[in-house]
Amino acid sequence: MSKFVIGDIHGCANTLKNLILFVLPKKKDNIFYFLGDYINKGPDSKGVLDFLIELKNNYTCHFLRGNHEQDLLAIYEGLYEQGNFSKPIYNTLQSFGVSEVKQIPDIYIDFLRQTVFSISVNNYLLVHAGFDFAETASKNIDFMLYTKKFTLNSNFDLSQKVIIGHSPCSIIALKNDLKNNSSLIKLDTGCVYRLNSELGLLSALDIDDCKLYSQVNIEEEYTIELKKL
């Protein structure tokens, strides 16, 4: 058995499938932990969700919520206007062949609603963006989903490492953090940003032996901006 934590996917269905099916060691009792941001930006958000829903029928899977899932659910529930998020959500709607979030089938909305905000496993804390150590983690959900300025401070229990997505970093930076036994691991290697030479990888970390696996973006061509790091 291996426990894999997987970074932000952002609609890159083919890349995700290749990582799971051909790159990671195949064991029937593998456990998967996903850090959120399954949708938006990339070309096939529906394909990503279809694959994840199928995967959880065959393996033990745990799904964190990212800010992009949170925004879509807020639009679905009428808390936000869809027009405020037209650019990041356009590719998601296109992959479903719909024009409104309300038209996305219930099975996908139910899947997103069942995502969680943090997970503790082994000696790791998993969260999409970070924790606000000034408050009980469960109280500051916005921070857990949206912060771009997360760092560890003196309130952090050093007996556990934190793994986050949300803030893309180069594969070199990630490997250095692992080599240096850093207490903060940034696992989002910017899979969707196929134009950035230092990004464009979907990464998975085996938290039992701290072994890193990555799959380069193999999606058909789609429009995406360069990401500033």
Residue frames as a rotation matrix with the C-alpha (Angstrom) as fourth column:
MET 1
0.572 0.820 0.000 0.00
0.820 -0.572 0.000 0.00
0.000 0.000 -1.000 0.00
SER 2
-0.694 -0.714 0.089 1.12
0.713 -0.700 -0.047 3.53
0.096 0.031 0.995 -0.79
LYS 3
0.370 0.754 -0.542 -0.45
0.745 -0.590 -0.312 6.86
-0.555 -0.288 -0.781 0.16
PHE 4
-0.524 -0.521 0.674 -0.19
0.840 -0.448 0.306 9.46
0.142 0.726 0.673 -2.61
VAL 5
0.174 0.498 -0.850 -0.90
0.419 -0.818 -0.394 13.18
-0.891 -0.287 -0.351 -2.23
ILE 6
-0.265 -0.160 0.951 -1.61
0.963 -0.002 0.268 14.83
-0.041 0.987 0.155 -5.59
GLY 7
-0.735 -0.183 -0.654 -1.44
0.283 -0.958 -0.050 18.51
-0.617 -0.222 0.755 -6.46
ASP 8
-0.026 0.787 -0.616 -3.73
-0.335 -0.588 -0.736 20.87
-0.942 0.188 0.279 -8.39
ILE 9
-0.344 -0.002 0.939 -5.15
0.649 0.722 0.239 19.34
-0.678 0.692 -0.247 -11.61
HIS 10
-0.268 0.267 -0.926 -7.14
-0.299 -0.936 -0.183 22.24
-0.916 0.228 0.331 -13.12
GLY 11
0.608 0.734 -0.303 -8.96
-0.494 0.051 -0.868 20.39
-0.622 0.677 0.393 -15.88
CYS 12
-0.160 -0.738 -0.656 -5.96
-0.982 0.190 0.025 18.43
0.106 0.648 -0.755 -17.18
ALA 13
0.651 0.611 0.452 -7.73
-0.677 0.736 -0.019 15.09
-0.344 -0.293 0.892 -17.45
ASN 14
0.830 -0.352 -0.432 -5.28
-0.086 0.686 -0.722 13.28
0.551 0.637 0.540 -19.74
THR 15
-0.166 -0.937 0.307 -2.35
-0.498 -0.189 -0.846 14.27
0.851 -0.293 -0.436 -17.56
LEU 16
-0.049 0.257 0.965 -4.14
-0.986 0.139 -0.087 13.04
-0.157 -0.956 0.247 -14.44
LYS 17
0.891 0.452 0.043 -5.05
-0.435 0.878 -0.200 9.72
-0.128 0.159 0.979 -16.02
ASN 18
0.526 -0.758 -0.386 -1.49
-0.097 0.398 -0.912 9.12
0.845 0.517 0.136 -17.19
LEU 19
-0.318 -0.631 0.708 -0.10
-0.783 -0.247 -0.571 9.91
0.535 -0.736 -0.416 -13.75
ILE 20
0.139 0.474 0.869 -2.47
-0.904 0.419 -0.084 7.52
-0.405 -0.774 0.487 -11.98
LEU 21
0.899 0.427 0.102 -2.51
-0.345 0.830 -0.438 4.71
-0.271 0.359 0.893 -14.54
PHE 22
0.827 -0.561 -0.034 1.06
0.294 0.483 -0.825 4.65
0.479 0.672 0.565 -15.83
VAL 23
0.061 -0.853 0.518 3.42
-0.343 -0.506 -0.792 6.64
0.937 -0.129 -0.323 -13.60
LEU 24
-0.003 -0.014 1.000 2.44
-0.999 -0.042 -0.003 5.73
0.042 -0.999 -0.014 -10.04
PRO 25
-0.942 -0.321 -0.095 3.07
-0.310 0.943 -0.119 2.18
0.128 -0.083 -0.988 -8.81
LYS 26
-0.086 0.970 -0.228 -0.12
-0.700 0.103 0.707 0.17
0.709 0.220 0.670 -9.25
LYS 27
-0.975 -0.094 -0.199 -1.29
0.079 0.694 -0.716 -1.48
0.205 -0.714 -0.669 -6.04
LYS 28
-0.266 0.961 -0.073 -4.86
0.504 0.204 0.839 -2.47
0.822 0.186 -0.539 -5.27
ASP 29
0.385 0.419 -0.823 -4.70
0.921 -0.113 0.374 -0.92
0.064 -0.901 -0.429 -1.81
ASN 30
-0.708 -0.603 0.368 -3.28
0.603 -0.787 -0.131 2.46
0.369 0.129 0.921 -2.82
ILE 31
0.275 0.731 -0.624 -4.81
0.869 -0.467 -0.164 5.47
-0.411 -0.497 -0.764 -1.07
PHE 32
-0.385 -0.349 0.855 -5.10
0.768 -0.634 0.088 8.82
0.511 0.690 0.512 -2.84
TYR 33
0.127 0.346 -0.929 -5.32
0.727 -0.670 -0.151 12.30
-0.675 -0.656 -0.337 -1.33
PHE 34
-0.103 -0.076 0.992 -6.13
0.890 -0.451 0.058 15.20
0.443 0.889 0.114 -3.66
LEU 35
-0.651 -0.362 -0.667 -5.36
0.688 -0.652 -0.318 18.80
-0.320 -0.666 0.674 -2.70
GLY 36
0.247 0.852 -0.461 -8.22
0.438 -0.523 -0.731 20.45
-0.864 -0.021 -0.502 -4.62
ASP 37
0.023 -0.078 -0.997 -8.59
-0.677 -0.735 0.042 22.68
-0.735 0.674 -0.069 -7.70
TYR 38
-0.307 0.005 0.952 -9.81
0.416 0.900 0.129 19.90
-0.856 0.436 -0.278 -9.97
ILE 39
0.397 0.682 0.615 -11.60
0.882 -0.099 -0.460 22.32
-0.253 0.725 -0.641 -12.29
ASN 40
0.910 0.120 -0.398 -11.21
0.029 -0.973 -0.227 25.57
-0.415 0.195 -0.889 -14.30
LYS 41
0.236 -0.821 -0.521 -8.42
-0.665 -0.527 0.530 26.88
-0.709 0.221 -0.670 -16.53
GLY 42
-0.765 -0.594 0.250 -7.61
-0.273 0.650 0.709 23.57
-0.583 0.474 -0.660 -18.25
PRO 43
-0.727 0.386 -0.567 -9.50
-0.648 -0.113 0.753 21.96
0.227 0.915 0.332 -21.15
ASP 44
-0.201 0.635 -0.746 -11.44
-0.152 0.732 0.664 19.08
0.968 0.247 -0.050 -19.55
SER 45
-0.644 0.022 0.764 -12.77
-0.753 -0.193 -0.629 19.68
0.134 -0.981 0.141 -16.05
LYS 46
0.491 0.868 0.077 -15.64
-0.871 0.491 0.021 17.25
-0.019 -0.078 0.997 -16.66
GLY 47
0.497 -0.374 -0.783 -13.13
-0.193 0.832 -0.520 14.58
0.846 0.409 0.341 -17.66
VAL 48
-0.643 -0.722 0.256 -11.18
-0.358 -0.012 -0.934 15.16
0.677 -0.692 -0.251 -14.45
LEU 49
-0.335 0.584 0.739 -14.31
-0.922 -0.041 -0.385 14.81
-0.195 -0.810 0.553 -12.32
ASP 50
0.679 0.558 -0.478 -15.46
-0.668 0.739 -0.086 11.73
0.305 0.378 0.874 -14.24
PHE 51
0.063 -0.752 -0.656 -12.10
-0.091 0.650 -0.754 10.07
0.994 0.107 -0.028 -13.63
LEU 52
-0.771 -0.369 0.518 -12.02
-0.498 -0.158 -0.853 10.99
0.397 -0.916 -0.062 -9.93
ILE 53
0.110 0.895 0.432 -15.57
-0.981 0.167 -0.095 9.72
-0.157 -0.414 0.897 -9.38
GLU 54
0.723 0.087 -0.685 -14.61
-0.357 0.896 -0.263 6.43
0.591 0.435 0.679 -11.06
LEU 55
-0.284 -0.944 -0.167 -11.34
-0.226 0.235 -0.945 6.24
0.932 -0.231 -0.280 -9.12
LYS 56
-0.576 0.069 0.815 -13.09
-0.813 -0.155 -0.561 6.47
0.087 -0.986 0.145 -5.75
ASN 57
0.603 0.797 -0.009 -15.19
-0.797 0.603 0.039 3.47
0.036 -0.016 0.999 -6.71
ASN 58
0.733 -0.396 -0.553 -12.02
0.084 0.860 -0.504 1.37
0.675 0.323 0.664 -6.96
TYR 59
-0.362 -0.889 -0.281 -9.66
0.572 0.026 -0.820 2.94
0.736 -0.458 0.499 -4.42
THR 60
0.361 0.341 -0.868 -9.80
0.894 -0.390 0.219 4.75
-0.264 -0.855 -0.446 -1.13
CYS 61
-0.339 -0.402 0.850 -9.76
0.683 -0.727 -0.071 8.44
0.647 0.557 0.521 -2.05
HIS 62
0.124 0.311 -0.942 -9.87
0.836 -0.544 -0.070 11.63
-0.535 -0.779 -0.328 -0.02
PHE 63
-0.080 -0.031 0.996 -10.70
0.840 -0.540 0.051 14.93
0.537 0.841 0.070 -1.69
LEU 64
-0.469 -0.117 -0.876 -9.86
0.623 -0.747 -0.234 18.38
-0.626 -0.655 0.423 -0.38
ARG 65
0.665 0.688 0.291 -11.73
0.725 -0.500 -0.474 21.43
-0.180 0.526 -0.831 -1.60
GLY 66
-0.571 -0.812 0.118 -9.87
0.812 -0.539 0.223 24.13
-0.117 0.223 0.968 -3.49
ASN 67
-0.564 0.336 -0.754 -10.86
-0.023 -0.919 -0.393 27.74
-0.826 -0.204 0.526 -4.07
HIS 68
-0.833 0.259 -0.489 -12.11
-0.538 -0.172 0.825 26.92
0.130 0.950 0.283 -7.58
GLU 69
-0.600 0.664 -0.446 -14.54
0.559 0.747 0.359 24.31
0.571 -0.034 -0.820 -6.25
GLN 70
-0.489 0.391 -0.780 -15.64
0.696 -0.363 -0.619 26.75
-0.525 -0.846 -0.094 -3.56
ASP 71
-0.748 0.173 -0.641 -16.34
-0.371 -0.910 0.187 29.46
-0.551 0.378 0.744 -6.13
LEU 72
-0.804 0.462 -0.376 -18.30
-0.223 0.352 0.909 27.13
0.552 0.814 -0.180 -8.39
LEU 73
-0.478 0.640 -0.601 -20.44
0.828 0.556 -0.065 25.91
0.293 -0.529 -0.796 -5.49
ALA 74
-0.574 0.244 -0.782 -21.06
0.362 -0.781 -0.509 29.50
-0.735 -0.576 0.360 -4.39
ILE 75
-0.814 0.301 -0.498 -22.30
-0.578 -0.513 0.635 30.34
-0.065 0.804 0.591 -7.90
TYR 76
-0.699 0.548 -0.459 -24.46
0.204 0.768 0.606 27.23
0.685 0.331 -0.649 -7.95
GLU 77
-0.323 0.551 -0.769 -26.02
0.946 0.199 -0.254 28.20
0.013 -0.810 -0.586 -4.62
GLY 78
0.453 0.605 0.655 -26.65
0.684 -0.707 0.180 31.77
0.572 0.366 -0.734 -5.74
LEU 79
0.559 -0.298 -0.774 -24.09
0.642 -0.435 0.631 33.42
-0.525 -0.849 -0.052 -3.47
TYR 80
-0.446 -0.718 -0.535 -22.02
0.032 -0.610 0.792 34.83
-0.895 0.336 0.295 -6.34
GLU 81
0.657 0.560 -0.505 -22.90
-0.463 -0.229 -0.857 36.04
-0.595 0.796 0.108 -9.81
GLN 82
0.589 -0.420 0.690 -21.49
0.608 0.793 -0.036 33.79
-0.532 0.441 0.723 -12.53
GLY 83
0.846 -0.207 0.492 -20.35
0.312 -0.557 -0.770 36.80
0.433 0.804 -0.406 -14.55
ASN 84
0.752 -0.584 0.305 -17.80
-0.650 -0.580 0.491 37.66
-0.109 -0.567 -0.816 -11.86
PHE 85
0.004 -0.732 0.682 -15.98
-0.373 0.631 0.680 34.40
-0.928 -0.257 -0.270 -12.61
SER 86
0.840 0.499 -0.213 -16.59
-0.362 0.222 -0.905 34.14
-0.405 0.838 0.367 -16.36
LYS 87
0.320 -0.785 -0.530 -12.93
-0.876 -0.032 -0.481 33.80
0.360 0.619 -0.698 -17.35
PRO 88
-0.636 -0.674 0.376 -11.73
-0.765 0.617 -0.186 31.01
-0.107 -0.406 -0.908 -15.00
ILE 89
-0.291 0.596 0.748 -14.97
-0.250 0.707 -0.661 29.04
-0.923 -0.380 -0.057 -15.22
TYR 90
0.219 0.455 -0.863 -15.52
-0.917 -0.207 -0.342 29.23
-0.334 0.866 0.371 -19.00
ASN 91
-0.480 -0.494 -0.725 -13.53
-0.747 0.663 0.042 26.11
0.460 0.562 -0.687 -19.84
THR 92
-0.914 0.210 0.348 -15.33
-0.104 0.707 -0.699 24.14
-0.393 -0.675 -0.625 -17.15
LEU 93
0.045 0.992 -0.120 -18.75
-0.390 -0.094 -0.916 25.02
-0.920 0.088 0.383 -18.56
GLN 94
0.127 -0.065 -0.990 -17.52
-0.992 0.000 -0.127 24.28
0.009 0.998 -0.065 -22.07
SER 95
-0.842 -0.505 -0.189 -16.35
-0.501 0.862 -0.073 20.82
0.200 0.033 -0.979 -21.02
PHE 96
-0.662 0.689 0.297 -19.87
0.170 0.523 -0.835 20.09
-0.730 -0.502 -0.463 -19.76
GLY 97
-0.783 0.361 0.507 -21.48
0.535 -0.026 0.844 21.57
0.317 0.932 -0.173 -22.88
VAL 98
0.315 0.879 -0.357 -23.49
0.948 -0.274 0.161 24.06
0.043 -0.389 -0.920 -20.82
SER 99
-0.122 -0.312 0.942 -23.58
0.366 -0.897 -0.250 27.83
0.923 0.314 0.223 -20.39
GLU 100
0.285 0.300 0.910 -24.69
-0.698 -0.586 0.412 28.09
0.657 -0.753 0.042 -16.75
VAL 101
-0.774 -0.593 0.221 -23.30
-0.556 0.469 -0.686 26.53
0.304 -0.654 -0.693 -13.56
LYS 102
-0.208 0.798 0.566 -26.86
-0.785 0.209 -0.583 25.55
-0.583 -0.566 0.583 -12.62
GLN 103
0.619 0.464 -0.634 -26.88
-0.776 0.487 -0.401 23.22
0.122 0.740 0.661 -15.64
ILE 104
-0.508 -0.823 -0.255 -24.03
-0.708 0.567 -0.421 21.06
0.491 -0.033 -0.871 -14.34
PRO 105
0.194 0.667 -0.719 -25.53
-0.111 0.744 0.659 17.65
0.975 -0.048 0.219 -13.39
ASP 106
0.745 0.263 0.613 -26.16
-0.587 -0.176 0.790 16.93
0.316 -0.949 0.024 -9.72
ILE 107
0.871 -0.421 -0.253 -23.66
0.471 0.861 0.192 14.05
0.137 -0.286 0.948 -9.53
TYR 108
-0.049 -0.938 0.343 -20.79
0.662 -0.288 -0.692 16.51
0.748 0.193 0.635 -10.01
ILE 109
0.042 0.147 0.988 -22.18
-0.484 -0.862 0.149 19.13
0.874 -0.485 0.035 -7.63
ASP 110
0.936 0.331 0.124 -22.70
-0.278 0.473 0.836 16.43
0.217 -0.817 0.534 -4.99
PHE 111
0.510 -0.830 -0.224 -19.12
0.765 0.558 -0.321 15.25
0.392 -0.008 0.920 -5.46
LEU 112
-0.289 -0.649 0.704 -17.79
0.251 -0.761 -0.599 18.78
0.924 0.004 0.383 -4.93
ARG 113
0.387 0.525 0.758 -20.00
-0.600 -0.481 0.640 19.31
0.700 -0.702 0.129 -1.88
GLN 114
0.975 0.019 -0.220 -18.49
0.126 0.769 0.627 16.24
0.181 -0.639 0.748 -0.24
THR 115
0.113 -0.989 0.098 -14.95
0.415 -0.042 -0.909 17.64
0.903 0.143 0.406 -0.39
VAL 116
0.703 0.054 -0.710 -13.31
0.711 -0.093 0.697 18.59
-0.028 -0.994 -0.104 2.91
PHE 117
0.920 -0.273 0.280 -11.13
-0.222 -0.954 -0.200 21.50
0.322 0.122 -0.939 4.02
SER 118
-0.025 -0.972 0.233 -8.23
-0.967 -0.036 -0.253 19.69
0.254 -0.231 -0.939 5.71
ILE 119
0.855 0.178 -0.488 -6.95
-0.114 0.981 0.158 16.21
0.507 -0.080 0.858 6.40
SER 120
0.171 -0.813 0.556 -4.47
-0.968 -0.033 0.250 14.82
-0.185 -0.581 -0.793 8.93
VAL 121
0.977 0.079 -0.196 -2.66
-0.130 0.957 -0.260 11.65
0.167 0.279 0.946 7.84
ASN 122
0.336 -0.886 -0.318 0.54
0.794 0.449 -0.411 10.09
0.507 -0.115 0.855 9.12
ASN 123
-0.129 -0.447 -0.885 2.72
0.823 -0.547 0.157 13.03
-0.554 -0.708 0.438 10.17
TYR 124
-0.896 -0.167 0.410 1.17
0.413 -0.650 0.638 15.40
0.160 0.742 0.651 7.64
LEU 125
-0.103 0.873 -0.477 -1.50
0.279 -0.435 -0.856 18.06
-0.955 -0.221 -0.199 7.56
LEU 126
-0.702 -0.049 0.711 -3.06
0.712 -0.003 0.703 18.50
-0.033 0.999 0.037 4.13
VAL 127
0.177 0.735 -0.654 -4.84
0.404 -0.661 -0.633 21.70
-0.898 -0.152 -0.413 3.10
HIS 128
0.644 0.116 0.756 -5.39
0.765 -0.090 -0.638 23.50
-0.006 0.989 -0.147 -0.19
ALA 129
0.550 -0.361 0.753 -3.82
0.160 -0.839 -0.519 26.89
0.820 0.407 -0.404 0.58
GLY 130
-0.593 -0.800 0.089 -2.73
0.063 -0.156 -0.986 27.06
0.803 -0.579 0.143 4.21
PHE 131
0.178 0.589 -0.788 -3.74
0.904 0.217 0.367 27.47
0.388 -0.778 -0.494 7.85
ASP 132
0.147 -0.080 0.986 -4.28
-0.289 -0.957 -0.035 30.58
0.946 -0.280 -0.164 9.92
PHE 133
-0.291 -0.340 -0.894 -2.52
0.623 0.642 -0.447 29.61
0.726 -0.687 0.025 13.13
ALA 134
-0.909 0.044 0.415 -4.00
-0.290 -0.783 -0.551 32.63
0.301 -0.621 0.724 14.87
GLU 135
-0.021 0.966 0.257 -7.35
-0.998 -0.003 -0.069 30.82
-0.066 -0.258 0.964 14.87
THR 136
-0.122 0.124 0.985 -8.65
-0.122 0.983 -0.139 27.29
-0.985 -0.137 -0.104 15.07
ALA 137
-0.921 -0.388 -0.018 -8.12
-0.057 0.089 0.994 25.98
-0.384 0.917 -0.105 11.55
SER 138
-0.524 0.779 0.345 -11.76
0.851 0.498 0.167 25.00
-0.042 0.381 -0.924 11.11
LYS 139
0.225 0.653 -0.723 -12.85
0.608 -0.674 -0.419 28.59
-0.761 -0.346 -0.549 11.76
ASN 140
0.056 -0.297 -0.953 -10.91
-0.485 -0.843 0.234 30.26
-0.873 0.450 -0.191 8.97
ILE 141
0.349 0.183 0.919 -12.06
0.538 0.764 -0.356 28.43
-0.767 0.619 0.168 5.86
ASP 142
0.997 0.016 -0.077 -11.30
-0.049 -0.638 -0.768 31.39
-0.062 0.770 -0.635 3.59
PHE 143
0.292 -0.956 0.039 -7.65
-0.882 -0.253 0.398 31.26
-0.370 -0.150 -0.917 4.64
MET 144
-0.106 -0.311 0.945 -7.54
-0.111 0.948 0.299 27.49
-0.988 -0.073 -0.135 4.00
LEU 145
0.487 0.427 0.762 -8.85
0.666 0.383 -0.640 28.00
-0.565 0.819 -0.097 0.47
TYR 146
0.893 0.142 0.427 -7.47
0.411 -0.644 -0.645 31.33
0.183 0.752 -0.633 -0.72
THR 147
0.748 -0.590 -0.304 -4.34
-0.206 -0.642 0.738 32.53
-0.631 -0.490 -0.602 1.05
LYS 148
0.823 -0.563 0.070 -1.27
0.212 0.192 -0.958 33.10
0.526 0.804 0.277 -1.11
LYS 149
0.138 -0.771 0.621 0.96
-0.587 -0.569 -0.576 34.13
0.798 -0.285 -0.531 1.80
PHE 150
0.955 0.294 0.040 1.08
-0.214 0.586 0.781 31.02
0.206 -0.755 0.623 3.96
THR 151
-0.144 -0.982 -0.125 4.20
-0.415 0.175 -0.893 30.47
0.898 -0.077 -0.433 6.04
LEU 152
0.333 0.174 -0.927 4.84
0.658 0.661 0.361 28.43
0.675 -0.730 0.106 9.17
ASN 153
0.115 -0.295 0.948 5.22
-0.515 -0.834 -0.198 30.26
0.850 -0.465 -0.248 12.45
SER 154
-0.773 -0.567 0.286 5.99
-0.501 0.269 -0.822 29.52
0.389 -0.779 -0.492 16.09
ASN 155
-0.101 0.821 0.562 2.43
-0.904 0.160 -0.396 28.30
-0.415 -0.548 0.726 16.69
PHE 156
0.425 0.265 -0.866 2.96
-0.753 0.634 -0.175 25.38
0.502 0.727 0.469 14.33
ASP 157
0.636 -0.147 0.758 3.40
-0.448 0.729 0.517 21.90
-0.629 -0.668 0.398 15.81
LEU 158
0.006 -0.755 -0.655 6.67
-0.998 -0.049 0.048 20.75
-0.069 0.653 -0.754 14.25
SER 159
-0.485 -0.121 0.866 5.72
-0.255 0.967 -0.007 17.11
-0.837 -0.224 -0.500 14.74
GLN 160
0.320 0.632 0.706 3.62
0.627 0.417 -0.658 17.42
-0.710 0.653 -0.263 11.57
LYS 161
-0.855 -0.517 -0.046 4.54
0.267 -0.514 0.815 18.67
-0.445 0.684 0.577 8.12
VAL 162
0.165 0.904 -0.395 2.08
-0.097 -0.384 -0.918 20.69
-0.981 0.190 0.025 6.02
ILE 163
-0.744 -0.279 0.607 1.41
0.556 0.246 0.794 19.88
-0.370 0.928 -0.028 2.36
ILE 164
0.054 0.754 -0.655 -0.38
-0.037 -0.654 -0.756 22.51
-0.998 0.065 -0.007 0.29
GLY 165
-0.079 -0.012 0.997 -1.37
0.988 0.130 0.080 23.17
-0.131 0.991 0.002 -3.30
HIS 166
0.683 0.671 -0.289 -2.77
0.642 -0.740 -0.202 26.46
-0.349 -0.047 -0.936 -4.64
SER 167
0.695 -0.516 -0.501 0.53
-0.485 -0.850 0.204 28.35
-0.531 0.101 -0.841 -5.06
PRO 168
0.961 -0.275 0.006 2.49
0.193 0.658 -0.728 26.96
0.196 0.701 0.686 -8.04
CYS 169
0.451 -0.893 -0.004 6.19
-0.611 -0.312 0.728 26.35
-0.651 -0.326 -0.686 -7.63
SER 170
0.189 -0.473 -0.861 8.87
-0.899 0.269 -0.345 24.84
0.394 0.839 -0.375 -9.83
ILE 171
0.878 0.072 -0.473 9.71
0.014 0.984 0.175 21.16
0.479 -0.161 0.863 -9.62
ILE 172
-0.126 -0.989 -0.072 13.24
0.299 0.031 -0.954 22.21
0.946 -0.142 0.291 -8.61
ALA 173
-0.403 0.046 0.914 11.89
-0.723 -0.629 -0.288 24.14
0.561 -0.776 0.287 -5.61
LEU 174
0.677 0.719 0.157 9.72
-0.687 0.541 0.485 21.19
0.264 -0.437 0.860 -4.61
LYS 175
0.629 -0.504 -0.592 12.64
0.329 0.862 -0.385 18.74
0.704 0.047 0.708 -4.82
ASN 176
-0.434 -0.808 0.398 14.77
-0.034 -0.427 -0.904 21.09
0.900 -0.406 0.158 -2.74
ASP 177
0.008 0.528 0.849 12.10
-0.931 -0.306 0.199 21.28
0.365 -0.792 0.489 -0.04
LEU 178
0.915 0.340 -0.216 11.93
-0.270 0.916 0.297 17.49
0.298 -0.213 0.930 0.09
LYS 179
0.255 -0.916 -0.309 15.73
0.396 0.391 -0.831 17.16
0.882 0.090 0.462 0.13
ASN 180
-0.612 -0.517 0.599 15.96
-0.214 -0.620 -0.755 19.69
0.761 -0.590 0.269 2.96
ASN 181
-0.543 0.469 -0.697 13.20
0.762 0.624 -0.174 17.96
0.353 -0.625 -0.696 4.94
SER 182
-0.858 0.237 0.456 11.14
-0.262 -0.965 0.009 21.16
0.442 -0.112 0.890 4.95
SER 183
-0.779 0.624 -0.056 8.11
0.308 0.304 -0.901 21.33
-0.546 -0.720 -0.429 7.24
LEU 184
0.227 0.829 -0.511 6.14
-0.314 -0.434 -0.844 23.02
-0.922 0.352 0.162 4.43
ILE 185
-0.690 -0.384 0.614 5.78
0.376 0.535 0.756 21.19
-0.619 0.753 -0.225 1.11
LYS 186
-0.017 0.641 -0.768 4.27
-0.622 -0.608 -0.493 23.04
-0.783 0.469 0.409 -1.87
LEU 187
-0.400 -0.124 0.908 3.04
0.260 0.935 0.242 20.28
-0.879 0.333 -0.341 -4.18
ASP 188
0.740 0.671 0.054 1.40
0.277 -0.231 -0.933 22.36
-0.614 0.705 -0.357 -6.91
THR 189
-0.398 -0.917 0.028 3.88
0.331 -0.115 0.937 22.26
-0.856 0.382 0.349 -9.78
GLY 190
-0.224 0.336 -0.915 1.55
-0.532 -0.829 -0.174 24.20
-0.817 0.448 0.364 -12.06
CYS 191
-0.419 0.062 0.906 0.23
0.490 0.855 0.169 21.39
-0.764 0.515 -0.389 -14.23
VAL 192
0.537 0.797 0.277 -2.13
0.665 -0.199 -0.720 23.65
-0.518 0.571 -0.637 -16.17
TYR 193
0.669 -0.326 -0.668 0.57
-0.400 -0.915 0.046 26.23
-0.626 0.236 -0.743 -17.03
ARG 194
0.669 -0.326 0.668 1.91
0.575 0.796 -0.188 24.37
-0.470 0.510 0.720 -20.05
LEU 195
0.794 -0.350 0.498 3.67
0.243 -0.568 -0.787 27.48
0.558 0.745 -0.366 -21.44
ASN 196
0.632 -0.587 0.506 5.92
-0.775 -0.492 0.397 27.87
0.016 -0.643 -0.766 -18.40
SER 197
0.186 -0.635 -0.750 9.08
-0.399 0.649 -0.648 25.82
0.898 0.420 -0.133 -18.83
GLU 198
-0.799 -0.555 0.229 9.54
-0.398 0.204 -0.895 25.52
0.450 -0.806 -0.384 -15.05
LEU 199
-0.335 0.779 0.530 5.91
-0.704 0.167 -0.690 24.43
-0.626 -0.604 0.493 -14.50
GLY 200
0.084 0.471 -0.878 3.51
-0.958 0.279 0.058 22.23
0.272 0.837 0.475 -16.48
LEU 201
-0.710 -0.341 -0.617 3.81
-0.168 0.932 -0.322 19.16
0.684 -0.124 -0.719 -14.25
LEU 202
0.531 0.801 0.277 1.28
-0.612 0.136 0.779 17.25
0.586 -0.583 0.562 -12.15
SER 203
-0.512 -0.857 -0.058 3.06
-0.488 0.346 -0.801 15.92
0.707 -0.382 -0.596 -9.07
ALA 204
0.736 0.652 -0.182 2.29
-0.253 0.514 0.820 13.22
0.628 -0.557 0.543 -6.53
LEU 205
-0.319 -0.830 0.458 4.11
-0.799 -0.024 -0.600 12.54
0.509 -0.558 -0.656 -3.28
ASP 206
0.290 0.279 -0.916 4.17
0.241 0.905 0.351 9.11
0.926 -0.322 0.195 -1.65
ILE 207
0.304 -0.130 0.944 4.01
-0.734 -0.664 0.145 10.16
0.608 -0.736 -0.297 1.98
ASP 208
0.996 -0.032 0.088 5.02
-0.029 0.785 0.619 6.72
-0.089 -0.619 0.780 3.24
ASP 209
0.372 -0.919 0.129 8.52
0.852 0.393 0.345 6.91
-0.368 -0.019 0.930 1.72
CYS 210
0.385 -0.146 -0.911 8.65
-0.036 -0.989 0.143 10.59
-0.922 -0.022 -0.387 0.61
LYS 211
-0.603 -0.539 0.588 9.12
0.544 0.261 0.797 9.61
-0.583 0.801 0.136 -3.04
LEU 212
-0.100 0.504 -0.858 8.06
-0.384 -0.815 -0.434 12.14
-0.918 0.286 0.275 -5.68
TYR 213
-0.403 0.077 0.912 6.41
0.783 0.545 0.300 11.30
-0.474 0.835 -0.280 -8.99
SER 214
-0.227 0.329 -0.917 5.53
-0.296 -0.920 -0.257 13.75
-0.928 0.213 0.306 -11.78
GLN 215
-0.053 0.282 0.958 3.74
0.887 0.454 -0.085 13.74
-0.459 0.845 -0.274 -15.13
VAL 216
-0.908 -0.282 -0.310 4.32
0.100 -0.865 0.493 16.45
-0.407 0.416 0.813 -17.72
ASN 217
-0.026 0.927 -0.375 1.19
-0.385 -0.355 -0.852 18.12
-0.923 0.122 0.366 -19.16
ILE 218
-0.878 -0.249 0.409 0.02
0.221 0.548 0.807 16.06
-0.425 0.799 -0.426 -22.15
GLU 219
0.117 0.986 -0.115 -3.23
0.340 -0.148 -0.929 17.87
-0.933 0.070 -0.353 -22.95
GLU 220
0.032 0.006 0.999 -4.11
0.988 -0.151 -0.031 18.94
0.150 0.989 -0.011 -26.45
GLU 221
-0.813 -0.508 0.284 -3.38
0.483 -0.861 -0.157 22.62
0.324 0.010 0.946 -27.07
TYR 222
0.407 0.898 -0.167 -5.50
0.873 -0.328 0.362 25.10
0.270 -0.293 -0.917 -25.11
THR 223
0.141 -0.289 0.947 -5.26
0.092 -0.948 -0.303 28.76
0.986 0.130 -0.107 -24.20
ILE 224
0.710 0.004 -0.704 -3.56
0.703 0.037 0.710 29.60
0.029 -0.999 0.023 -20.91
GLU 225
0.835 -0.418 0.358 -1.56
-0.346 -0.905 -0.250 32.62
0.428 0.085 -0.900 -19.79
LEU 226
-0.144 -0.936 -0.321 2.01
0.218 0.287 -0.933 32.52
0.965 -0.204 0.163 -18.59
LYS 227
0.813 0.406 -0.418 2.16
0.456 0.004 0.890 32.25
0.363 -0.914 -0.182 -14.82
LYS 228
0.177 -0.742 0.647 4.29
-0.437 -0.648 -0.624 34.73
0.882 -0.172 -0.439 -12.90
LEU 229
0.455 -0.106 -0.884 6.18
0.656 0.712 0.252 33.06
0.603 -0.694 0.393 -10.06
